[in-house]
Every structure is written in structure tokens, then in C-alpha cells.
Amino acid sequence: MQNKEWFKQAQFGMMVHWGLYALPAGEWKGRRMSYIGEWIQSRYRINNAEYGQLAQAFNPIAFDAEEWVKLVRDSGMKYLVVTSKHHDGFAMYHSKVDKFNIVDATPFKRDVIAELAEACYKYGVKLGLYYSQELDWREPNGGGYTAEEDNFGMSWTNDWDFPDNDTKDYSQCFENKIKPQVEELMRNYGDLLLIWFDTPFTISREQSDELYRLVKQYQPDCLINSRIGNDVGDYHSWGDNEIPDEYMSDGLFETPATLNDTWGYKSFDQNWKSAEEVLRLKHHLNTRGINYLLNVGPDYLGRIPGPSQDILRKVGGAIR
């Protein structure tokens, strides 16, 4: 069965936001952020030199890929989408393109994407990878500098380390980091269900098309979401936590949503949806032809929070 047909029947998947931002866990120098945890670098305008030091402390010794994938299966979910690189530019896999990654820059020195790919294969769960193709705060020419509005008081682009937006050239980031890293992901982690791009502002139609062709060159059946930008892609990603009422007849659709109020781990966010609410939202979306991609945010040790696991297992029990 090809991925398009499989995706339409899957209905329910798990998203995972995990990276260096799990270490501060929503707090920085005595301040607690009100927004989503993975945006802490932009919220507090943490320079790259200081933020990069988090890598020296990132040692998630409790991470167990098989436990994660078995939770996906126990929750009645069919696929897993994991952050391979978020906006902070840190790769959660062994990238040869940039040493700012979990193998080269941390004491952990393990490729978690490789371990998850192996576990997904073992337990029959399809794997997708999130990759921030435009925003990259590590890069002087990372995108987002053409966005007309800020993001709840935060800058889309890194204008604290690199303040001169007028001189930025996203094509340099695109050619030197984005394209070669996407190629690594396509070539090194087995067959992927999908690649999940995000936040297109500066990327041109030509660049979106080029990235689309790059993915298909190595994995023709790998699905590409609409956040690649410029009306390119194989399926439509609704807005974060968007619950449409319309019934979708043609095409593929997915709503990415949170289980509490954040994507990346925040130690003090305990505003969990109940299993009953998750089931209600799942039914609402699925009956309208929309997949429900529900996020968990593991902590700095690699543990999926206990309340997340309890809720999802209860959901899985009700589905079965």
C-alpha cells in the first residue's frame, strides 16, 4: 500500500518535540515563559554561545526508543513524527553537515533518530521526521526575517546574534545546511512515511519546489506536508491545534495538536487534556477526513511525562 493511501486510513499519530530546549524546561534565569517551551531561545533572546552550552549538559540517559514506540502502539496510534531539527538548529541525529548535533556536541553521543527508526521497523510503526527548513537560529542567514509580524512578542529570525536583517540571504542557509541535511535524512534512516516541514516565510517557490524534488529523488513515496511552503506538498497541515468543522472529501489532511499547552517540555505545564477529550477530538477530526497528530514533549532525560503516558494508554484502551 502506498503512503498516500495508508496515511488516509491511519487517522492517529504521535508527534514528539524533543531537543536542547527540554533542559531549561520553560525557565531561564528565574523567569518562567508563558509560551511554548521549544521557543525559549527566542523568548529570552539567548545568544548562540550561551544556548550552545546546553549541549554539554544534554545526556538523556533514560531515553529508550523501544519504550517510545511501544507507547505509540499502545495508544492506538499508527505513526510517529519526531523533531530531527527544530528552530534552534540543533540536530537530533548524527549530521555530517553540522557538528551541532546530539552525537558530536553532547556527552550522550547516540543517534536517537537511528534508534527510533530501528524501533519503528521492529514494531510496525511508520516513522516521519519533523525538520525546520526555514527557521534556524544557529545560522546567520536563517529564514524568518521577512515575516511581517512577530510571534507573540518573539522574533521569528535570530536578530539578537545577527541583527541586520537587511543583509540576510536565506539561499546561503538553504544551500549549505538545509538541502544537505534533508538529503542525510532521506538517505540514512530507512523508508520514511513523511517529512514534516514548518514555518515557511522567506523560502521561495523555486526553493520549495527544489526541496520537494530532493525528497522525492531519494524517497518517491515519502509524503511532504504543506508547510514546505508556496502551495507545494502532498498533504495539508492545518494550523496548530486547529479543529476544523468542514468535511474533507478530496486530499489528505492532518491537525497537529498538543496534549497540554506546549510542544517542547515545560516542567510546570500540567494542563493535560483528558483521555475523554482526546477521544472526542479524534472522533471529530477523523469523521471529517483529518488525521489527529497528537504531541508529547519528553523531558531532558528522555522520559515521556507520566501523565502523557497515562492519558494515551487510556485512549488506546478505548480504541481497542
N, C-alpha and C positions, 0 to 999 in steps of 0.2 A: 504494500500500500504506500503510495507516495505521501510525502509530508503534508501536502495541502489537504488531502482527503482525511489523513489521520488527525491533523490539527482541528479540523471542523468537528470531529467526533470526540476529541479529548475533553473539552469543556472545563477542566480544572487543573491548574498547575501551581507550583510554588516558585516564588521569586525570592532571592536571597541577596540582600545588600550587606556586604562584609568587606572591610578594609581597615586601614590605619585609624579611621575615624571611630572605630569601636573602642580604642584606648581612652580617649578623653570622655567618651560616653555621654556627650552632650554638655560637658562642663569644661570651662577654660579659665584658669587663674581666678577662681572664686565666683565665676559667673555661670549661670545656667541658661542655656539657649532655649527659646520658645519654639524654634523652628526645627525642621527635620535634622537628625543627628549627622548625616553624611555631609552636610553643608557647613560644618563647624569652621573649616579653614576660611571660607569666605565670610561667615558671620563675624568672626573676630579678626579678620584680615591678618592671619598668621603667615609670616613670611616663610618662604620655602625652606630656608636654612633651619628654622626652628621646627617647622612641621615635619621636615625630613628626619629629625632626630627621633620621632616616634617609631620609625622603622627599627631602631636599635633596641627598642623595648618590646617589639611585637613578637611574641613567642607563644602562639596559641596551642599549647600542649594538650588541650582537651579535644582538639579537632579530630573527628572520626568521620570520614567520608561515608562509610557504610551506614553509620547511625543516621546521618542526614538523609540518605537516600531511602532507607527503610522507613523513616518518618514520612517522606513523600508518599510512599506506597501505602503506609498505614492510614494516611489521611484521605485516601481515595483520589489522590492526585496522579496525573499521568506524565507530567513533565516538570523539569526543574530548570530555572533560568538564574544563573549566578553572575555576579559582577566580576568580570575579568579585569576591568579598569574603570574606575569612576572618575569624577571630575578632578580629583586631586592628582591624577596622573600616575598613581601607584598601581602597578600590575600585580594581580594575584596569581600570576603564573610565571614561569621562567622565561622571560623575554630576553632575546639576544639583542634586541633593538635598544633597550634602555635598562641600565642596571638598577634603576629604582623599581625593584620588584621583590616579591616575597622570598625568592631563593637567594639573590645576591645581596640584598640590603638588610636582611633580618637574621637573628640567631636561629629562626625556625628552619630555614633552608630547605623547605619542602614545597613542591608544586601542587597546590591544593586543587587547581583545575584538573591536572592529570589524575589525581586520586579520585576526584568526583566523577570524571569521565569513566574511569575503570569501574567504580561502584555502580554507576548508572547502567553500564553494559551488563554487569553481573546480575542486577535485579530487574532489568527490563523497563527502566525509566528512561525516557528520552531527555537529552541534555540540550539546553540553549545557553548562550553566553551573552550577557549584557556587555556592551563596550561603548564608552563615551567617545564618540567620533569627532566631536567639535570642542566641547569644553575640556581643557586640560590646563589646570592652574600651574603645573610644573613648567610649562612651555612659554617662552616669551611671545610666541605667535599663536598661542592657543586661542580658539574662537570665542564667540560671545560678545565681542566688542562692538558689534553692530546692533545689538539688542536695543530697542527703543526705550524699554523700561527696565528698572532693576527688579530683583526677585525678593519681594518683601524686605526691602532695605539692604539687600546684599547684591554685590556685583556679580554678573554672570562671568566676566572675564577677570583674570588676575591683574587688577590695576593698582595693587599695593606693592608688588615687586616690580611690575612692568607698567608704569603709569601712563605712558604715551601711547594711547590707543590709535592715534593717527598714523603711527609708523608700523603698526602690526600688519603682518601678512600671513593670513591663515594657510595659504598654499604651502608655506615652508613647513609648518607643523604637519599638514596633510601629507606631504611627500616624504618627510623624514621620519615621522613617527606613526601616524595613523595607518597609512597604507601598509607599511611593513609589519606592524603589529597585527592588523587584521589578517594578513597573509599567514603569520605564525599561528593564529587561532584556527584558521581553516585547514592548515596542513598538519598540525601536531596533536590534535585532541579527538581524533576519530570522527565519525559521522555526527553532525550536529543537526538537531531539529530546526534551530533558528539562531539568528544573531539579532540582538535587541539593541538598536542604536537609540540615541537620545538627544534632546535639546538642539535641534538644528536652527541656527540663526544666520551665520556667516557663510556656511557651506553653499557653494553654487550648484546649479542644476547639473553642470558638467561634472562636478566633483561627486555629487550624489550618484549620478549615472556610472561614473568610473568605479566608485566603491561597490555599487551593485554588481557590476561586471566582474570585479575582482573576487567577490564572494562566490559567484556562480561559476567562475573559472575553475575553482578548486572543489566546490561542493554544489553542483547544479540543483540539488533537491533541498538545500538549506533555505529556509524561509527568512525573509527580511522584513522587519516591521516598518511602518510608515514614518517613524521618527528618523529615518535616514535623511529625510527632508525632500522638499521640492516635488511632492506628489509622486515620489518613487517608492517602491516596496511591494511586497506580496500580500500584506495584510494590514489592517487598520488598528493602530493602538489608540484607544480612547484616552482622554486625559486622566491624570492620576486620581483615583477614587471616583471616577465619573460613572454614574449608573444611569445609562440611557433608558428611556421608556419605549423607544422605537423598536420595531421588529425588523431584524436584518434578514433579507431574503437572499441577496447576492453578495458573495465575497466572504472574507474571513475577518473576524473581529475579536478583540481582546480588551478587557479592562484590567489595568494593573492597580492593585489596591493594597492598603495596609491593614494589618491586624490590630495595631494600636494607632498612634498618631505619627509615627516616624517610620522611615525606611531603614536607615542605619541605626545601630544600637544606641539607646539612651537609657541609662540605668534607672531614671526616675519616671519614665513613661510607662505607667501601669494601666492605661485606659484601653483595656482589651475589649474587643468585640466578643460577645458570647458565641458559643457554638451555634445556638439557635439563630443568631443574627447572620452568621456566616452562611448557614444553610439557606436562609431567606434570600440573601443577596445572590448566592449561587443559583438558586432556582429562578430568580428574577432575570438574571443575565442569560442563563443557559436557554430558557424558553424563548428568548429574543435572539438566539443565534450568536451569543457573545461568550467567549471563554472568560473564566474568572482566574486571574493570575494574582495569587494572594502572597504577600511578602512577609518574611520573618527576618529579623536582624540579629545575627549571632553576636555574642559578646567578644571581648578581647582574648578570651581563652579558646574560642571556637565553639562555645556551647550555644545551642538554640535555647532561649529562655524557657524555663519550665512552664509558665502559663501558656506560651505559644504551643508547646507540645501537648499540653492537656486539652486545649481547645481543639486542636487539629485532630487529635486521636478520637475525640468525641464526635467530630464531624465525620471522620472516616467510618466510625461505627454506625452512624445513622445512614450513611450512603450504602454501606454493605447490607 
